[in-house]
């Protein structure tokens, strides 16, 4: 008997709403500051080791789109700069990681169902033609280019627009 993956995962809207409420909590900006630091800075002694640098690509690390989502949700209300008690700050951080993990599972669940249905029924169908299948890869994809590549692209892309810019 096959159980639909969607039934095993919390509703995406409910998770997102819970995350939105968390992000407007008193002093949540301090949780975001911690998350930005801990997910984007690699600490090392004299020279970075392979293990230390590997943390940059950990599945446990938040990516830019996740952090941007948190900031966007926080900005839906006036920012409360109150410094929360350490136990509250820790709960904000733990809840954030939990909710983002649940959100990821909720977003990917329909894709798994579509893919499994195609495989189990041996259908000749391209799942990448369905928007629901693409949502996860669009939101969680890695960066499209290195920072310096955008500058190189900018020069080439806008070389004929100098009059407009100046």
DSSP file (Angstrom, degrees, kcal/mol; ACC not computed):
  #  RESIDUE AA STRUCTURE BP1 BP2  ACC     N-H-->O    O-->H-N    N-H-->O    O-->H-N    TCO  KAPPA ALPHA  PHI   PSI    X-CA   Y-CA   Z-CA
    1    1 A X              0   0    0      0, 0.0     2,-0.5     0, 0.0     0, 0.0   0.000 360.0 360.0 360.0 130.3    0.0    0.0    0.0
    2    2 A X        -     0   0    0      0, 0.0     2,-0.5     0, 0.0     0, 0.0  -0.824 360.0-154.2 -99.7 128.3    1.4    3.4   -1.0
    3    3 A X        -     0   0    0     -2,-0.5     2,-0.1     2,-0.0     5,-0.1  -0.882  27.5-113.4-100.6 129.8    0.9    6.4    1.2
    4    4 A X    >>  -     0   0    0     -2,-0.5     3,-1.0     1,-0.1     4,-0.5  -0.389  16.9-135.1 -62.9 134.4    1.0    9.8   -0.5
    5    5 A X  H >> S+     0   0    0      1,-0.3     3,-1.3   104,-0.2     4,-0.5   0.816 101.4  67.2 -59.8 -32.3    4.0   11.8    0.5
    6    6 A X  H >4 S+     0   0    0      1,-0.3     3,-1.0     2,-0.2    -1,-0.3   0.850  95.4  56.3 -59.8 -34.9    1.8   14.9    0.9
    7    7 A X  H <4 S+     0   0    0     -3,-1.0    -1,-0.3     1,-0.2    -2,-0.2   0.717 103.1  55.0 -70.5 -19.9    0.0   13.3    3.8
    8    8 A X  H << S+     0   0    0     -3,-1.3     2,-0.4    -4,-0.5    -1,-0.2   0.559 102.2  67.5 -88.0  -8.3    3.3   12.8    5.7
    9    9 A X  S << S-     0   0    0     -3,-1.0     3,-0.1    -4,-0.5    94,-0.0  -0.879  88.1-108.4-118.0 142.4    4.3   16.4    5.5
   10   10 A X        -     0   0    0     -2,-0.4     2,-0.1     1,-0.1    -2,-0.1  -0.277  52.7 -83.1 -62.0 154.9    2.7   19.4    7.2
   11   11 A X     >  -     0   0    0      1,-0.1     4,-2.3    -4,-0.1     5,-0.2  -0.388  33.4-135.2 -62.1 131.1    0.8   21.8    4.9
   12   12 A X  H  > S+     0   0    0      1,-0.2     4,-2.7     2,-0.2     5,-0.2   0.880 103.8  51.2 -57.5 -42.7    3.1   24.3    3.2
   13   13 A X  H  > S+     0   0    0      2,-0.2     4,-2.7     1,-0.2    -1,-0.2   0.909 109.9  49.6 -64.1 -42.3    0.8   27.3    3.9
   14   14 A X  H  > S+     0   0    0      2,-0.2     4,-2.2     1,-0.2    -2,-0.2   0.911 112.8  47.2 -63.3 -42.2    0.6   26.4    7.6
   15   15 A X  H  X S+     0   0    0     -4,-2.3     4,-2.5     2,-0.2    -2,-0.2   0.938 112.9  48.6 -63.9 -46.6    4.4   26.1    7.8
   16   16 A X  H  X S+     0   0    0     -4,-2.7     4,-2.7     1,-0.2    -2,-0.2   0.906 111.5  49.7 -61.5 -42.5    4.9   29.4    6.0
   17   17 A X  H  X S+     0   0    0     -4,-2.7     4,-2.2     2,-0.2    -1,-0.2   0.889 110.8  49.8 -64.1 -39.0    2.4   31.2    8.2
   18   18 A X  H  X S+     0   0    0     -4,-2.2     4,-2.1     2,-0.2    -2,-0.2   0.902 111.9  48.6 -64.9 -40.4    4.1   29.8   11.3
   19   19 A X  H  X S+     0   0    0     -4,-2.5     4,-2.4     2,-0.2    -2,-0.2   0.908 109.4  52.7 -64.2 -42.6    7.5   31.0    9.9
   20   20 A X  H  X S+     0   0    0     -4,-2.7     4,-0.8     1,-0.2    -2,-0.2   0.899 109.8  48.4 -61.1 -41.1    6.0   34.4    9.2
   21   21 A X  H >< S+     0   0    0     -4,-2.2     3,-0.7     1,-0.2    -1,-0.2   0.904 110.6  51.3 -65.7 -41.0    4.7   34.7   12.8
   22   22 A X  H >< S+     0   0    0     -4,-2.1     3,-1.8     1,-0.2    -2,-0.2   0.912 104.6  57.4 -60.6 -43.1    8.1   33.7   14.1
   23   23 A X  H 3< S+     0   0    0     -4,-2.4    -1,-0.2     1,-0.3    -2,-0.2   0.691 105.7  49.3 -66.9 -19.9    9.9   36.3   12.0
   24   24 A X  T << S+     0   0    0     -4,-0.8    -1,-0.3    -3,-0.7    -2,-0.2   0.244  85.0 125.3-102.3  13.4    7.9   39.2   13.5
   25   25 A X  S X  S-     0   0    0     -3,-1.8     3,-2.1     1,-0.1    55,-0.3  -0.323  78.5 -80.7 -67.3 154.1    8.5   38.0   17.0
   26   26 A X  T 3  S+     0   0    0      1,-0.3    -1,-0.1     2,-0.1    55,-0.1  -0.378 115.3   1.4 -58.8 120.7   10.1   40.5   19.5
   27   27 A X  T >> S+     0   0    0     53,-0.9     3,-1.7    -2,-0.2     4,-0.6   0.595  83.7 137.9  79.0  11.6   13.8   40.7   18.9
   28   28 A X  H X>  +     0   0    0     -3,-2.1     4,-2.0     1,-0.3     3,-0.8   0.773  58.8  75.6 -62.0 -24.0   13.8   38.2   16.0
   29   29 A X  H 3> S+     0   0    0     51,-0.6     4,-2.2    -4,-0.3    -1,-0.3   0.815  90.2  57.4 -57.0 -29.1   16.3   40.4   14.1
   30   30 A X  H <> S+     0   0    0     -3,-1.7     4,-2.1    52,-0.3    -1,-0.3   0.839 103.6  51.8 -71.7 -32.3   18.9   39.1   16.5
   31   31 A X  H <X S+     0   0    0     -3,-0.8     4,-2.8    -4,-0.6    -2,-0.2   0.907 109.6  50.0 -67.1 -41.1   18.2   35.5   15.4
   32   32 A X  H  X S+     0   0    0     -4,-2.0     4,-2.9     2,-0.2     5,-0.2   0.906 108.4  52.7 -63.7 -40.5   18.6   36.6   11.8
   33   33 A X  H  X S+     0   0    0     -4,-2.2     4,-2.2     1,-0.2    -1,-0.2   0.931 111.8  46.0 -59.9 -44.7   21.9   38.3   12.7
   34   34 A X  H  X S+     0   0    0     -4,-2.1     4,-3.3     2,-0.2     5,-0.3   0.930 113.1  49.4 -62.3 -45.7   23.1   35.0   14.2
   35   35 A X  H  X S+     0   0    0     -4,-2.8     4,-1.8     1,-0.2    -2,-0.2   0.894 110.5  50.4 -63.3 -40.5   21.8   33.0   11.3
   36   36 A X  H  X S+     0   0    0     -4,-2.9     4,-0.7     2,-0.2    -1,-0.2   0.934 116.0  42.4 -61.4 -45.9   23.5   35.3    8.8
   37   37 A X  H >X S+     0   0    0     -4,-2.2     4,-1.7    -5,-0.2     3,-0.9   0.961 116.4  45.3 -66.1 -51.9   26.8   35.0   10.7
   38   38 A X  H 3< S+     0   0    0     -4,-3.3    -1,-0.2     1,-0.2    -2,-0.2   0.746 117.6  44.2 -69.7 -22.2   26.7   31.3   11.4
   39   39 A X  H 3< S+     0   0    0     -4,-1.8    -1,-0.2    -5,-0.3    -2,-0.2   0.501 122.2  34.5 -98.7  -4.5   25.7   30.3    7.9
   40   40 A X  H << S+     0   0    0     -3,-0.9     2,-0.5    -4,-0.7    -2,-0.2   0.472 101.5  75.2-127.8  -5.3   28.1   32.6    5.9
   41   41 A X     <  -     0   0    0     -4,-1.7     2,-0.6    -5,-0.1    -1,-0.1  -0.935  58.5-156.7-115.6 132.8   31.3   32.8    8.0
   42   42 A X        -     0   0    0     -2,-0.5     2,-0.4    -3,-0.1    11,-0.1  -0.936  13.4-151.4-107.2 121.3   33.8   30.0    8.1
   43   43 A X        +     0   0    0     -2,-0.6     2,-0.3     9,-0.1    -2,-0.0  -0.736  25.9 155.0 -93.6 138.3   36.0   30.1   11.2
   44   44 A X        -     0   0    0     -2,-0.4     4,-0.2     1,-0.2    -2,-0.0  -0.976  37.7-127.0-154.4 164.4   39.5   28.7   11.1
   45   45 A X  S    S-     0   0    0      2,-0.4    -1,-0.2    -2,-0.3     3,-0.1   0.821  82.5 -27.6 -80.2-103.6   42.8   29.2   12.9
   46   46 A X  S    S+     0   0    0      1,-0.3     2,-0.4     2,-0.0    -2,-0.0   0.936 132.6  11.6 -82.8 -50.3   45.9   29.8   10.7
   47   47 A X  S    S-     0   0    0      0, 0.0    -2,-0.4     0, 0.0    -1,-0.3  -0.980  84.6-109.1-129.7 139.7   44.9   28.2    7.5
   48   48 A X        -     0   0    0     -2,-0.4     2,-0.2    -4,-0.2    -4,-0.1  -0.442  33.1-143.7 -69.2 141.9   41.5   26.8    6.5
   49   49 A X     >  -     0   0    0     -2,-0.1     4,-2.3     1,-0.1     5,-0.2  -0.578  24.3-109.0 -98.7 166.8   41.2   23.1    6.4
   50   50 A X  H  > S+     0   0    0      1,-0.2     4,-2.1     2,-0.2     5,-0.1   0.907 120.0  52.1 -59.8 -43.4   39.1   21.0    3.9
   51   51 A X  H  > S+     0   0    0      1,-0.2     4,-0.8     2,-0.2    -1,-0.2   0.895 109.6  48.9 -62.5 -40.5   36.7   20.1    6.7
   52   52 A X  H >4 S+     0   0    0      1,-0.2     3,-0.6     2,-0.2     4,-0.3   0.914 114.2  44.9 -66.8 -42.2   36.2   23.7    7.7
   53   53 A X  H >< S+     0   0    0     -4,-2.3     3,-1.4     1,-0.2     4,-0.3   0.796 102.6  66.1 -72.0 -27.9   35.6   24.8    4.1
   54   54 A X  H >< S+     0   0    0     -4,-2.1     3,-1.5     1,-0.3    -1,-0.2   0.771  85.6  72.9 -63.8 -24.9   33.3   21.9    3.5
   55   55 A X  G X< S+     0   0    0     -4,-0.8     3,-1.5    -3,-0.6    -1,-0.3   0.779  83.0  69.4 -60.8 -25.9   30.8   23.4    6.0
   56   56 A X  G <  S+     0   0    0     -3,-1.4    -1,-0.3    -4,-0.3    -2,-0.2   0.825 104.4  41.6 -60.2 -31.0   30.0   26.0    3.3
   57   57 A X  G <  S+     0   0    0     -3,-1.5    -1,-0.3    -4,-0.3    -2,-0.2   0.111  86.1 132.4-106.2  20.3   28.3   23.3    1.3
   58   58 A X    X   -     0   0    0     -3,-1.5     3,-1.0     1,-0.1    -3,-0.1  -0.430  61.3-133.0 -72.1 145.0   26.5   21.5    4.2
   59   59 A X  T 3  S+     0   0    0      1,-0.2    -1,-0.1    -2,-0.1    -4,-0.0   0.688 107.4  62.4 -67.8 -17.8   22.9   20.7    3.8
   60   60 A X  T 3  S+     0   0    0     -5,-0.1    -1,-0.2     2,-0.1     2,-0.2   0.642  84.3  96.6 -81.8 -14.8   22.4   22.1    7.3
   61   61 A X  S <  S-     0   0    0     -3,-1.0     2,-0.2    -6,-0.1   -22,-0.1  -0.539  77.8-122.9 -78.0 138.0   23.5   25.6    6.1
   62   62 A X        -     0   0    0     -2,-0.2     2,-0.2   -27,-0.2    -2,-0.1  -0.566  26.5-139.1 -76.6 145.1   20.9   28.1    5.2
   63   63 A X    >>  -     0   0    0     -2,-0.2     4,-2.3     1,-0.1     3,-0.5  -0.553  27.1 -96.8-101.5 170.4   21.1   29.5    1.7
   64   64 A X  H 3> S+     0   0    0      1,-0.2     4,-3.0     2,-0.2     5,-0.2   0.865 121.3  53.3 -55.9 -42.3   20.6   33.1    0.5
   65   65 A X  H 3> S+     0   0    0      1,-0.2     4,-1.8     2,-0.2    -1,-0.2   0.866 109.5  49.3 -65.8 -34.0   17.0   32.5   -0.6
   66   66 A X  H <> S+     0   0    0     -3,-0.5     4,-2.1     2,-0.2    -2,-0.2   0.943 114.0  44.4 -68.0 -46.9   16.1   31.1    2.8
   67   67 A X  H  X S+     0   0    0     -4,-2.3     4,-2.5     1,-0.2    -2,-0.2   0.907 112.7  52.3 -64.5 -40.7   17.7   34.0    4.7
   68   68 A X  H  X S+     0   0    0     -4,-3.0     4,-2.7    -5,-0.2    -1,-0.2   0.876 107.7  52.6 -62.2 -36.8   16.2   36.5    2.3
   69   69 A X  H  X S+     0   0    0     -4,-1.8     4,-2.5    -5,-0.2    -1,-0.2   0.918 108.8  49.7 -63.8 -43.6   12.8   35.0    3.0
   70   70 A X  H  X S+     0   0    0     -4,-2.1     4,-2.4     2,-0.2    -2,-0.2   0.927 112.4  47.2 -60.7 -45.5   13.3   35.4    6.7
   71   71 A X  H  X S+     0   0    0     -4,-2.5     4,-2.0     1,-0.2    -2,-0.2   0.928 111.8  50.9 -62.7 -45.2   14.3   39.0    6.3
   72   72 A X  H  < S+     0   0    0     -4,-2.7     4,-0.2     1,-0.2    -1,-0.2   0.903 111.7  46.9 -60.1 -42.1   11.3   39.7    4.0
   73   73 A X  H >< S+     0   0    0     -4,-2.5     3,-1.2     1,-0.2    -1,-0.2   0.881 110.1  53.4 -67.5 -37.5    8.9   38.1    6.5
   74   74 A X  H >< S+     0   0    0     -4,-2.4     3,-1.2     1,-0.2    -1,-0.2   0.866 103.1  58.6 -63.1 -35.5   10.5   40.1    9.3
   75   75 A X  T 3< S+     0   0    0     -4,-2.0    -1,-0.2     1,-0.3    -2,-0.2   0.478  80.3  86.2 -77.1  -1.3   10.0   43.3    7.4
   76   76 A X  T <  S+     0   0    0     -3,-1.2     2,-0.3    -4,-0.2    -1,-0.3   0.648 100.3  32.2 -71.6 -12.4    6.2   42.8    7.2
   77   77 A X  S <  S-     0   0    0     -3,-1.2     3,-0.1    -4,-0.2     0, 0.0  -0.942 109.3 -78.2-137.3 157.8    6.0   44.5   10.6
   78   78 A X        -     0   0    0     -2,-0.3     2,-0.2     1,-0.1    -2,-0.1  -0.341  60.5-103.2 -57.6 136.3    8.1   47.2   12.2
   79   79 A X        -     0   0    0     -4,-0.1     2,-0.7     1,-0.1    -1,-0.1  -0.424  27.5-149.1 -69.3 131.4   11.4   45.7   13.4
   80   80 A X        -     0   0    0    -55,-0.3   -53,-0.9    -2,-0.2   -51,-0.6  -0.905   9.6-170.4-102.1 111.6   11.5   45.1   17.2
   81   81 A X        +     0   0    0     -2,-0.7    -1,-0.1   -55,-0.1   -55,-0.1   0.329  36.2 137.1 -87.3   7.3   15.1   45.5   18.3
   82   82 A X        -     0   0    0      1,-0.1     2,-0.7   -52,-0.0   -52,-0.3  -0.284  59.2-123.0 -54.5 133.6   14.5   44.2   21.8
   83   83 A X        -     0   0    0    -54,-0.1    -1,-0.1   -53,-0.1   -56,-0.1  -0.728  29.6-140.4 -82.8 115.5   17.3   41.8   22.8
   84   84 A X        -     0   0    0     -2,-0.7   -57,-0.1   -57,-0.3    -1,-0.0  -0.334  25.2 -93.0 -74.1 157.7   15.6   38.5   23.7
   85   85 A X    >>  -     0   0    0      1,-0.1     4,-2.6     4,-0.0     3,-0.7  -0.353  42.8-108.0 -61.4 149.5   16.7   36.4   26.6
   86   86 A X  H 3> S+     0   0    0      1,-0.3     4,-2.6     2,-0.2     5,-0.2   0.851 119.9  52.8 -52.1 -38.7   19.3   33.8   25.5
   87   87 A X  H 3> S+     0   0    0      2,-0.2     4,-1.7     1,-0.2    -1,-0.3   0.866 111.1  46.9 -67.5 -34.7   16.7   30.9   25.9
   88   88 A X  H <> S+     0   0    0     -3,-0.7     4,-2.6     2,-0.2    -2,-0.2   0.916 111.8  50.3 -70.8 -44.4   14.2   32.8   23.7
   89   89 A X  H  X S+     0   0    0     -4,-2.6     4,-2.3     1,-0.2    -2,-0.2   0.913 110.0  51.0 -59.3 -43.5   16.9   33.5   21.1
   90   90 A X  H  X S+     0   0    0     -4,-2.6     4,-2.7    -5,-0.2    -1,-0.2   0.897 109.8  50.1 -61.2 -40.5   17.9   29.9   21.1
   91   91 A X  H  X S+     0   0    0     -4,-1.7     4,-3.1     2,-0.2     5,-0.3   0.907 108.3  52.7 -65.5 -41.6   14.2   28.9   20.5
   92   92 A X  H  X S+     0   0    0     -4,-2.6     4,-2.3     2,-0.2    -2,-0.2   0.934 112.5  45.4 -56.2 -46.6   13.9   31.4   17.6
   93   93 A X  H  X S+     0   0    0     -4,-2.3     4,-2.3     2,-0.2    -2,-0.2   0.935 115.0  45.9 -65.4 -47.6   17.0   29.8   16.0
   94   94 A X  H  X S+     0   0    0     -4,-2.7     4,-2.5     1,-0.2    -2,-0.2   0.916 114.1  48.7 -62.4 -43.9   15.9   26.2   16.6
   95   95 A X  H  X S+     0   0    0     -4,-3.1     4,-3.0     2,-0.2     5,-0.2   0.874 109.5  53.7 -64.2 -36.9   12.3   27.0   15.4
   96   96 A X  H  X S+     0   0    0     -4,-2.3     4,-2.6    -5,-0.3     5,-0.2   0.951 110.9  44.4 -62.4 -49.6   13.7   28.7   12.3
   97   97 A X  H  X S+     0   0    0     -4,-2.3     4,-2.1     2,-0.2    -2,-0.2   0.922 115.6  48.7 -60.6 -44.1   15.8   25.7   11.3
   98   98 A X  H  X S+     0   0    0     -4,-2.5     4,-2.5    -5,-0.2    -2,-0.2   0.939 113.8  45.2 -61.7 -48.2   12.9   23.3   12.0
   99   99 A X  H  X S+     0   0    0     -4,-3.0     4,-2.9     1,-0.2    -1,-0.2   0.889 112.3  50.5 -66.8 -39.4   10.4   25.4   10.0
  100  100 A X  H  X S+     0   0    0     -4,-2.6     4,-2.2    -5,-0.2    -1,-0.2   0.881 111.7  48.8 -66.1 -35.8   12.7   25.9    7.1
  101  101 A X  H  X S+     0   0    0     -4,-2.1     4,-2.2    -5,-0.2    -2,-0.2   0.920 113.2  47.0 -67.0 -43.5   13.4   22.1    7.0
  102  102 A X  H  X S+     0   0    0     -4,-2.5     4,-2.4     2,-0.2    -2,-0.2   0.898 111.2  52.2 -63.6 -40.3    9.6   21.4    7.1
  103  103 A X  H  X S+     0   0    0     -4,-2.9     4,-2.4     2,-0.2    -2,-0.2   0.915 108.1  51.1 -62.2 -43.2    9.0   24.0    4.4
  104  104 A X  H  X S+     0   0    0     -4,-2.2     4,-2.2     1,-0.2    -1,-0.2   0.931 111.4  47.7 -59.7 -46.0   11.6   22.4    2.2
  105  105 A X  H  X S+     0   0    0     -4,-2.2     4,-1.6     1,-0.2    -1,-0.2   0.888 111.7  50.3 -63.2 -38.6    9.9   19.0    2.7
  106  106 A X  H  X S+     0   0    0     -4,-2.4     4,-0.6     1,-0.2    -1,-0.2   0.866 111.3  48.5 -67.8 -36.1    6.5   20.4    2.0
  107  107 A X  H  < S+     0   0    0     -4,-2.4     4,-0.4     1,-0.2    29,-0.3   0.882 116.4  41.8 -70.5 -38.2    7.7   22.1   -1.2
  108  108 A X  H  X S+     0   0    0     -4,-2.2     4,-2.0    -5,-0.2     3,-0.4   0.701  93.9  83.4 -84.3 -19.3    9.4   18.9   -2.5
  109  109 A X  H  X S+     0   0    0     -4,-1.6     4,-2.1     1,-0.2  -104,-0.2   0.899  89.5  48.7 -55.9 -48.4    6.6   16.5   -1.5
  110  110 A X  H  X S+     0   0    0     -4,-0.6     4,-2.4     1,-0.2    -1,-0.2   0.867 109.5  54.8 -61.7 -32.7    4.4   17.0   -4.6
  111  111 A X  H  > S+     0   0    0     -4,-0.4     4,-2.8    -3,-0.4    -1,-0.2   0.910 106.7  50.0 -64.5 -41.9    7.4   16.6   -6.9
  112  112 A X  H  X S+     0   0    0     -4,-2.0     4,-2.9     1,-0.2     5,-0.2   0.911 110.4  50.3 -63.0 -41.4    8.2   13.2   -5.3
  113  113 A X  H  X S+     0   0    0     -4,-2.1     4,-2.4     2,-0.2    -2,-0.2   0.924 112.2  46.7 -63.0 -44.0    4.6   12.1   -5.8
  114  114 A X  H  X S+     0   0    0     -4,-2.4     4,-2.3     2,-0.2    -2,-0.2   0.940 114.8  46.8 -62.1 -47.6    4.7   13.1   -9.5
  115  115 A X  H  X S+     0   0    0     -4,-2.8     4,-2.4     1,-0.2    -2,-0.2   0.919 113.5  47.5 -62.2 -45.3    8.0   11.4  -10.0
  116  116 A X  H  X S+     0   0    0     -4,-2.9     4,-3.2    -5,-0.2     5,-0.3   0.886 110.6  52.8 -64.5 -38.5    7.0    8.2   -8.3
  117  117 A X  H  X S+     0   0    0     -4,-2.4     4,-2.1    -5,-0.2     6,-0.2   0.919 110.0  48.0 -62.4 -44.0    3.7    8.1  -10.2
  118  118 A X  H  <>S+     0   0    0     -4,-2.3     5,-2.0     2,-0.2     4,-0.3   0.921 116.5  43.5 -62.2 -44.5    5.6    8.4  -13.5
  119  119 A X  H ><5S+     0   0    0     -4,-2.4     3,-1.0     3,-0.2    -2,-0.2   0.938 115.0  47.1 -67.4 -47.3    8.0    5.7  -12.5
  120  120 A X  H 3<5S+     0   0    0     -4,-3.2    -1,-0.2     1,-0.3    -2,-0.2   0.839 118.3  41.2 -66.4 -33.0    5.5    3.3  -11.1
  121  121 A X  T 3<5S-     0   0    0     -4,-2.1    -1,-0.3    -5,-0.3    -2,-0.2   0.333 104.3-129.7 -97.5   6.7    3.1    3.7  -14.0
  122  122 A X  T < 5 +     0   0    0     -3,-1.0     2,-0.3    -4,-0.3    -3,-0.2   0.868  46.2 169.3  49.0  45.2    5.9    3.6  -16.6
  123  123 A X      < -     0   0    0     -5,-2.0     2,-1.4    -6,-0.2    -1,-0.2  -0.666  41.2-131.0 -90.9 143.3    4.6    6.7  -18.3
  124  124 A X        +     0   0    0     -2,-0.3     2,-0.4     2,-0.1    -1,-0.1  -0.686  60.4 133.4 -90.7  82.8    6.7    8.5  -20.9
  125  125 A X        -     0   0    0     -2,-1.4     2,-0.8    -7,-0.0     3,-0.1  -0.991  56.2-131.6-138.3 140.7    6.2   12.0  -19.3
  126  126 A X    >   -     0   0    0     -2,-0.4     3,-1.5     1,-0.1     4,-0.1  -0.832  13.3-164.5 -94.0 109.4    8.6   14.8  -18.6
  127  127 A X  G >  S+     0   0    0     -2,-0.8     3,-1.7     1,-0.3     6,-0.3   0.729  82.1  74.7 -66.5 -19.5    8.0   16.0  -15.0
  128  128 A X  G 3  S+     0   0    0      1,-0.3    -1,-0.3     5,-0.1     6,-0.0   0.467  80.7  71.0 -75.0   1.4   10.0   19.2  -15.7
  129  129 A X  G <  S+     0   0    0     -3,-1.5     2,-0.5     4,-0.0    -1,-0.3   0.461  84.9  83.3 -90.0  -1.9    7.0   20.5  -17.7
  130  130 A X  S X> S-     0   0    0     -3,-1.7     4,-1.0     1,-0.1     3,-0.9  -0.892  72.5-146.0-106.9 127.6    5.1   20.9  -14.4
  131  131 A X  H >> S+     0   0    0     -2,-0.5     4,-1.4     1,-0.3     3,-0.7   0.864  99.2  59.5 -57.8 -39.2    5.6   24.0  -12.3
  132  132 A X  H 34 S+     0   0    0      1,-0.3     4,-0.5     2,-0.2   -21,-0.3   0.824 103.7  53.0 -61.8 -29.6    5.1   22.2   -9.1
  133  133 A X  H <4 S+     0   0    0     -3,-0.9     4,-0.4    -6,-0.3    -1,-0.3   0.795 110.7  46.7 -73.6 -28.6    8.1   20.0  -10.0
  134  134 A X  H <X S+     0   0    0     -4,-1.0     4,-2.3    -3,-0.7     5,-0.2   0.676  88.6  85.1 -88.2 -19.1   10.3   23.0  -10.6
  135  135 A X  H  X S+     0   0    0     -4,-1.4     4,-2.5     1,-0.2     5,-0.3   0.890  90.7  47.3 -53.6 -47.4    9.5   25.0   -7.5
  136  136 A X  H  > S+     0   0    0     -4,-0.5     4,-2.7   -29,-0.3    -1,-0.2   0.929 113.4  46.6 -63.3 -46.0   12.0   23.2   -5.3
  137  137 A X  H  > S+     0   0    0     -4,-0.4     4,-0.7     1,-0.2    -1,-0.2   0.835 113.1  50.2 -69.2 -30.5   14.9   23.5   -7.7
  138  138 A X  H  < S+     0   0    0     -4,-2.3     3,-0.4     2,-0.2    -2,-0.2   0.942 117.1  38.8 -70.4 -46.9   14.2   27.1   -8.4
  139  139 A X  H  < S+     0   0    0     -4,-2.5   -74,-0.2    -5,-0.2    -2,-0.2   0.884 125.4  36.5 -71.5 -38.7   14.1   28.2   -4.8
  140  140 A X  H  < S+     0   0    0     -4,-2.7    -1,-0.2    -5,-0.3    -2,-0.2   0.326  86.2 123.8-101.2   8.1   16.9   25.9   -3.5
  141  141 A X     <  -     0   0    0     -4,-0.7     3,-0.1    -3,-0.4    -3,-0.0  -0.284  65.4-107.3 -66.2 154.1   19.3   26.1   -6.5
  142  142 A X        -     0   0    0      1,-0.2    -1,-0.1     2,-0.1   -79,-0.0  -0.188  55.1 -63.5 -72.7 173.7   22.8   27.3   -6.0
  143  143 A X        -     0   0    0      1,-0.1    -1,-0.2     2,-0.0     3,-0.1  -0.244  41.4-134.9 -58.7 146.5   24.0   30.7   -7.1
  144  144 A X  S    S-     0   0    0      1,-0.2     2,-0.3    -3,-0.1    -1,-0.1   0.707  79.4  -3.9 -79.5 -19.8   23.9   31.2  -10.8
  145  145 A X  S    S-     0   0    0      0, 0.0    -1,-0.2     0, 0.0     2,-0.1  -0.979  80.2 -88.5-161.4 163.7   27.3   32.9  -11.0
  146  146 A X    >>  -     0   0    0     -2,-0.3     3,-1.0     1,-0.1     4,-1.0  -0.485  46.5-108.8 -74.5 154.5   30.2   34.1   -8.9
  147  147 A X  H >> S+     0   0    0      1,-0.3     3,-0.9     2,-0.2     4,-0.9   0.896 118.7  51.7 -51.7 -46.5   30.0   37.7   -7.6
  148  148 A X  H 3> S+     0   0    0      1,-0.2     4,-1.7     2,-0.2    -1,-0.3   0.759  99.7  64.8 -67.2 -23.3   32.8   38.9   -9.9
  149  149 A X  H <> S+     0   0    0     -3,-1.0     4,-2.6     1,-0.2    -1,-0.2   0.820  94.3  59.6 -69.5 -29.3   31.0   37.3  -13.0
  150  150 A X  H <X S+     0   0    0     -4,-1.0     4,-2.6    -3,-0.9    -1,-0.2   0.892 104.1  50.4 -64.9 -37.9   28.1   39.7  -12.6
  151  151 A X  H  X S+     0   0    0     -4,-0.9     4,-1.9     2,-0.2    -2,-0.2   0.925 111.6  47.6 -65.2 -44.1   30.5   42.6  -13.0
  152  152 A X  H  X S+     0   0    0     -4,-1.7     4,-1.6     1,-0.2    -2,-0.2   0.917 113.9  47.5 -61.9 -42.9   32.0   41.1  -16.2
  153  153 A X  H  X S+     0   0    0     -4,-2.6     4,-3.4     1,-0.2     5,-0.3   0.897 107.0  57.8 -64.7 -40.5   28.5   40.3  -17.5
  154  154 A X  H  X S+     0   0    0     -4,-2.6     4,-2.5     1,-0.2    -1,-0.2   0.920 105.1  50.0 -56.3 -46.8   27.3   43.9  -16.7
  155  155 A X  H  < S+     0   0    0     -4,-1.9     4,-0.4     1,-0.2    -1,-0.2   0.927 116.9  40.7 -60.3 -45.9   30.0   45.4  -18.9
  156  156 A X  H >< S+     0   0    0     -4,-1.6     3,-0.7     1,-0.2     4,-0.2   0.917 116.4  48.9 -69.2 -43.4   29.2   43.2  -21.8
  157  157 A X  H 3< S+     0   0    0     -4,-3.4     3,-0.3     1,-0.2    -2,-0.2   0.866 122.2  31.0 -66.6 -37.5   25.4   43.4  -21.4
  158  158 A X  T >< S+     0   0    0     -4,-2.5     3,-2.0    -5,-0.3    -1,-0.2   0.184  79.7 114.5-110.2  16.8   25.2   47.2  -21.1
  159  159 A X  G X  S+     0   0    0     -3,-0.7     3,-0.5    -4,-0.4    -1,-0.2   0.798  82.7  46.9 -60.1 -28.5   28.1   48.3  -23.3
  160  160 A X  G 3  S+     0   0    0     -3,-0.3    -1,-0.3    -4,-0.2     3,-0.2   0.396 101.3  68.5 -92.2   2.9   25.7   50.0  -25.7
  161  161 A X  G <>  +     0   0    0     -3,-2.0     4,-2.0     1,-0.2     3,-0.4   0.190  57.8 115.2-107.8  17.2   23.7   51.7  -23.0
  162  162 A X  H <> S+     0   0    0     -3,-0.5     4,-2.3     1,-0.2    -1,-0.2   0.879  76.1  54.4 -54.9 -41.6   26.3   54.2  -21.8
  163  163 A X  H  4 S+     0   0    0     -3,-0.2    -1,-0.2     1,-0.2    -2,-0.1   0.899 108.9  48.6 -60.8 -39.8   24.3   57.2  -22.9
  164  164 A X  H  4 S+     0   0    0     -3,-0.4    -1,-0.2     1,-0.2    -2,-0.2   0.891 113.3  46.6 -67.8 -39.9   21.3   56.0  -21.0
  165  165 A X  H  <        0   0    0     -4,-2.0    -2,-0.2     1,-0.2    -1,-0.2   0.829 360.0 360.0 -72.7 -32.1   23.3   55.4  -17.8
  166  166 A X     <        0   0    0     -4,-2.3    -1,-0.2    -5,-0.2    -2,-0.2   0.421 360.0 360.0-106.1 360.0   25.1   58.8  -17.9
